[in-house]
Amino acid sequence: MTTAEATHTWRAVASATGAADRAAAEAGVRLAYRLAGLPEPESVVWADSPREGAALAARLTAEGTAGRSVRETVRTRPWAAARRRLLDRLGPDGWAEHWALTGAQLWDGLVMLTERIRTGLVEELAGPAAISNQANGTPVDAETAAKGAAAAEQAVRLTLLDAVLGQHDAAWLAAFDGQEGGEALAGIAAVARTAGWWWPYERTAIVCERPAELHLDEAGRLDRGDGPALAFPGGFALYAWRGMPVPPEFLRELTELTPRRIREEENAELRRVMLEHYGYDRYLKESEAAPVQRDETGVLWRLELEGDEPQVMVEVVNSTPEPDGTHRTYWLRVPPRTRTAREGVAWTFGLKEAEYTPMRQT
């Protein structure tokens, strides 16, 4: 398998959805323990989602039934040894080039996704934990409540540090796939190909299902306008529009937007999402906004938004006709400081207004 083929394969692993192959994943877990020189876990327990997995890990470690975490032995040390071996063989420049062609292709998107999942887990698990710890019928002052919330959040974050990311470890697994020394990671890789996050402890391994749904935009950000962008069995879900977290009820409202509702939204970020979903051109037309300048390149529109920078756009008409003979209109988002349509169009080409002299408009 070539480097490009391996990277393509691991990209598919990272975004895989649907039920885990439990038998293959459990075999991978046991192999990972053996390759690390550890006895196999006495049991492998399944969780529907990272939320359920983290909650189960916290409970079993508190009870002492799972034993200590062996993540360092199972995952971190083999990874460090494989990296050191590959670095010694390729040298710093060779390693940098190899990483650029493999793991780096997946890294940014996976970091963004896993951080969003961690944030969602902390929000869902730490809040209820803090409340339950204080629900003794006695009034709690603000300072005590804050300390309780901080302690609950810290506990969740510590539990998450014990997790192996399964399919979301695809970036560095792509770098070691087929490389000398990578065989020590065979168990880790087998779990990643067939399941989601997992927690390795001495006596018990907790393994999570993969997402049931995953929706990303072209930039690799969570993005969906009519439901959860990431959803696991069991109900854990994240909602986002072009990477920005949004409440689920907010998405339901997007189908019934009006210019007035958009203007009344006090949260500038949510208002921006509304405008993107509704369409700036549609909003401008239905708000009866007036153009502020026009020239041979197009029409400059400016939309003032309370508590946010103005939205400035250039309306341009494609001079090349469509197959049906019509000319398509485009709306180009330009910086707020733009003063003329020509300056805005020039900016989209990385030019200053005086430098923009098209030979032919298309």
C-alpha positions in Angstrom: 0.0 0.0 0.0 1.4 3.4 -1.0 1.6 6.3 1.4 -1.3 8.0 -0.4 -3.4 4.9 -0.3 -2.8 4.5 3.5 -3.7 8.1 4.2 -6.9 7.7 2.1 -7.8 4.5 4.1 -7.3 6.2 7.4 -9.3 9.2 6.3 -12.2 6.8 5.7 -11.6 5.2 9.1 -11.7 8.6 10.9 -15.1 9.5 9.4 -16.7 6.0 9.5 -20.2 5.8 11.0 -22.4 2.9 11.9 -22.2 0.0 14.3 -18.8 -1.1 15.5 -17.5 -4.6 14.6 -17.5 -5.7 18.2 -15.8 -9.0 17.7 -12.9 -7.5 15.7 -12.6 -4.5 18.1 -12.4 -6.8 21.2 -9.8 -8.9 19.4 -7.9 -5.7 18.8 -8.1 -4.7 22.4 -6.7 -8.0 23.6 -3.9 -7.8 21.0 -3.0 -4.3 22.2 -2.7 -5.6 25.8 -0.5 -8.5 24.7 1.8 -6.4 22.5 2.2 -4.1 25.5 3.3 -7.0 27.6 0.1 -7.0 29.7 -2.4 -9.7 30.6 -5.5 -9.4 28.5 -8.4 -7.6 30.3 -10.8 -9.8 32.2 -13.7 -8.1 30.5 -14.6 -5.8 27.6 -17.6 -3.6 28.3 -19.4 -1.7 25.5 -20.8 1.8 25.7 -23.1 3.5 23.2 -21.1 6.7 23.1 -18.1 8.6 24.6 -20.6 10.1 27.1 -21.6 6.7 28.4 -18.1 5.4 28.2 -16.7 8.3 30.2 -19.5 8.0 32.8 -18.8 4.2 33.1 -15.1 4.8 33.3 -15.6 7.3 36.2 -17.9 4.9 38.0 -15.7 1.8 37.7 -12.5 3.6 38.7 -14.3 5.1 41.7 -15.4 1.7 42.7 -11.9 0.3 42.1 -13.2 -2.7 40.0 -11.5 -1.8 36.7 -8.0 -1.4 38.1 -5.6 1.3 37.2 -5.4 2.9 33.8 -3.0 1.2 31.4 -3.2 3.8 28.6 0.4 4.8 29.1 1.5 1.2 28.5 -1.0 0.3 25.8 -1.0 3.4 23.7 1.6 6.1 24.6 4.8 4.1 25.0 4.3 2.0 21.8 3.5 5.2 19.9 6.6 7.0 21.2 8.8 4.0 20.4 7.4 3.8 16.8 7.9 7.5 16.3 11.4 7.4 17.6 12.3 4.4 15.4 10.8 6.1 12.3 12.5 9.4 13.1 15.9 7.6 13.5 15.5 5.9 10.1 14.2 8.9 8.1 16.0 11.8 9.9 14.3 15.0 10.9 13.7 16.2 7.3 12.5 12.8 6.1 10.2 12.5 9.1 8.7 16.0 8.4 8.1 15.1 4.8 6.6 11.8 5.7 4.3 13.4 8.3 3.2 16.1 5.8 2.1 13.3 3.4 0.3 11.2 6.0 -0.8 12.3 9.5 -0.8 16.0 8.7 -3.4 15.5 6.1 -5.9 14.4 8.8 -4.5 16.1 11.9 -6.2 19.5 11.9 -9.7 18.2 11.2 -9.4 15.4 13.8 -8.1 17.8 16.5 -11.0 20.1 15.8 -13.5 17.2 16.0 -12.1 15.6 19.2 -11.8 18.9 21.0 -15.5 19.6 20.2 -16.4 16.1 21.5 -14.4 16.7 24.7 -16.1 20.1 25.2 -19.5 18.5 24.8 -18.7 15.7 27.2 -17.5 18.2 29.9 -20.7 20.2 29.4 -23.0 17.2 29.7 -21.2 15.3 32.4 -19.7 18.0 34.7 -22.9 20.0 35.0 -25.2 17.2 36.2 -22.3 15.9 38.5 -21.9 19.3 40.1 -25.7 19.6 40.7 -26.1 16.1 42.1 -23.1 16.7 44.5 -24.9 19.8 45.9 -28.4 18.4 45.9 -28.7 17.9 49.7 -31.5 20.3 50.4 -29.1 22.9 51.8 -28.8 26.3 50.1 -25.4 26.6 48.4 -23.6 29.9 48.1 -22.1 31.0 44.8 -18.5 30.3 45.9 -19.3 26.7 46.9 -21.3 26.1 43.8 -18.4 27.4 41.7 -15.9 25.1 43.5 -18.2 22.2 43.0 -18.6 22.9 39.3 -14.8 23.3 38.9 -14.2 20.0 40.7 -16.8 18.2 38.6 -15.2 19.5 35.4 -11.7 18.5 36.5 -12.9 15.0 37.3 -14.4 14.6 33.8 -11.3 16.0 32.2 -9.1 13.5 34.1 -11.3 10.7 33.0 -11.0 11.8 29.4 -7.2 11.7 29.7 -7.5 8.0 30.2 -9.2 7.5 26.8 -7.7 6.1 23.6 -9.4 7.8 20.7 -10.0 4.8 18.4 -10.9 6.0 14.9 -10.0 9.5 15.9 -6.3 8.5 16.3 -6.3 8.0 12.5 -3.8 10.8 11.9 -0.8 9.3 13.6 -1.9 5.7 12.7 -1.7 6.8 9.1 1.9 7.9 9.6 2.9 4.5 11.0 0.9 2.2 8.7 3.2 -0.2 6.9 6.3 1.3 8.6 9.0 -0.6 10.4 8.1 -0.6 14.1 4.5 0.0 13.4 3.6 -3.6 14.1 3.6 -2.8 17.8 0.6 -0.7 17.1 -1.4 -3.4 15.4 -3.9 -3.8 18.3 -4.5 -0.1 18.6 -5.0 0.1 14.8 -7.4 -2.8 14.8 -9.6 -1.1 17.4 -9.4 2.2 15.5 -10.6 0.5 12.3 -13.6 -1.1 14.0 -14.8 1.1 16.9 -14.7 4.5 18.6 -13.1 5.8 21.8 -12.0 3.3 24.4 -10.6 3.2 28.0 -8.0 0.6 28.8 -7.8 -0.4 32.5 -6.0 -3.4 34.2 -9.0 -5.6 34.5 -11.6 -4.0 32.2 -11.6 -2.2 28.8 -14.5 0.1 28.0 -15.1 0.4 24.2 -17.5 2.9 22.5 -19.6 2.6 19.4 -18.8 4.8 16.5 -21.1 7.8 15.6 -24.4 7.0 13.9 -24.2 10.3 12.0 -21.4 12.7 11.1 -21.9 15.8 9.0 -18.9 18.0 8.0 -18.5 21.0 5.7 -15.8 21.4 3.1 -13.4 22.7 5.8 -13.9 19.6 8.0 -16.0 21.4 10.6 -19.2 20.0 12.1 -22.0 21.4 10.0 -25.7 20.6 9.7 -28.8 22.9 9.5 -31.5 20.4 10.1 -30.3 18.1 12.9 -27.3 16.9 14.9 -24.0 17.3 13.1 -22.6 14.4 15.2 -24.9 11.8 16.8 -24.1 8.6 18.7 -26.4 5.8 19.7 -27.9 6.5 23.1 -28.6 10.1 22.5 -25.3 12.0 22.8 -25.2 14.5 20.0 -23.6 17.8 19.0 -25.2 20.5 17.0 -23.2 22.9 14.9 -23.4 25.3 11.9 -20.1 25.6 10.0 -18.2 24.6 13.1 -20.1 26.9 15.5 -21.9 25.1 18.3 -25.6 26.0 18.4 -28.5 24.8 20.5 -30.8 22.2 18.9 -33.8 24.4 19.2 -32.0 27.2 17.3 -31.7 24.9 14.3 -35.4 24.1 14.4 -36.0 27.8 14.1 -33.9 28.3 11.0 -36.7 27.0 8.7 -39.0 29.8 9.9 -36.6 32.8 9.8 -37.7 36.3 8.9 -35.7 39.5 8.5 -37.3 40.8 11.6 -36.4 37.7 13.7 -32.8 38.0 12.4 -32.6 41.7 13.5 -34.0 40.9 16.9 -31.4 38.2 17.7 -29.1 39.7 20.3 -26.3 37.1 20.0 -24.0 38.3 17.2 -22.7 34.9 16.4 -26.1 33.3 16.2 -27.3 36.2 14.1 -24.4 35.5 11.7 -25.5 31.9 11.4 -29.0 33.1 10.7 -27.8 35.3 7.9 -25.7 32.6 6.4 -28.6 30.2 6.4 -31.2 32.7 5.2 -28.9 34.2 2.6 -27.4 37.7 2.6 -28.8 38.5 -0.8 -32.3 37.4 0.3 -32.0 39.3 3.5 -30.9 42.5 1.7 -33.7 42.3 -0.7 -36.4 41.6 1.9 -35.1 44.2 4.3 -35.4 46.8 1.5 -31.7 47.7 2.0 -30.4 50.3 -0.4 -27.1 50.1 -2.3 -24.4 52.5 -1.2 -22.3 52.6 -4.4 -22.3 51.2 -7.9 -19.8 51.1 -10.8 -19.0 49.0 -13.9 -18.0 46.0 -11.7 -21.1 45.7 -9.6 -23.2 47.1 -6.8 -21.9 47.6 -3.2 -24.3 46.9 -0.4 -23.8 47.6 3.3 -25.9 46.1 6.1 -25.5 47.5 9.6 -25.8 45.0 12.4 -26.2 46.0 16.0 -23.3 44.7 18.2 -21.4 43.3 15.2 -19.3 44.6 12.3 -21.3 45.6 9.2 -21.8 43.0 6.5 -20.6 44.4 3.2 -21.2 42.7 -0.1 -20.8 43.3 -3.8 -23.5 42.2 -6.2 -21.9 41.1 -9.5 -23.4 39.7 -12.6 -21.6 37.0 -14.5 -21.0 38.3 -18.0 -20.8 34.7 -19.4 -24.4 33.5 -20.0 -25.8 30.3 -18.6 -26.9 27.6 -21.1 -30.4 29.0 -21.0 -29.1 32.5 -21.9 -29.5 34.0 -18.4 -26.8 35.8 -16.5 -26.2 34.5 -12.9 -25.9 37.0 -10.1 -23.3 36.5 -7.3 -22.9 38.1 -3.9 -19.3 38.5 -2.8 -18.6 39.1 0.9 -15.9 41.8 1.3 -14.3 43.6 4.2 -16.3 46.1 6.2 -14.0 49.0 5.2 -14.7 48.5 1.4 -15.9 51.8 -0.2 -16.6 50.8 -3.8 -17.8 47.8 -5.7 -14.6 47.9 -7.7 -12.4 47.8 -4.6 -14.4 44.9 -3.3 -14.1 42.8 -6.5 -10.3 43.6 -6.6 -10.0 42.4 -3.0 -11.4 39.0 -3.9 -8.5 38.6 -6.3 -5.9 39.8 -3.7 -5.5 43.1 -5.5 -5.8 46.8 -4.6 -8.5 48.8 -6.5 -5.9 50.6 -8.7 -4.3 47.2 -9.6 -7.6 45.7 -10.8 -7.7 46.0 -14.6 -9.4 42.9 -16.0 -8.8 42.2 -19.7 -12.2 40.5 -19.9 -15.0 40.0 -17.3 -16.5 36.5 -16.9 
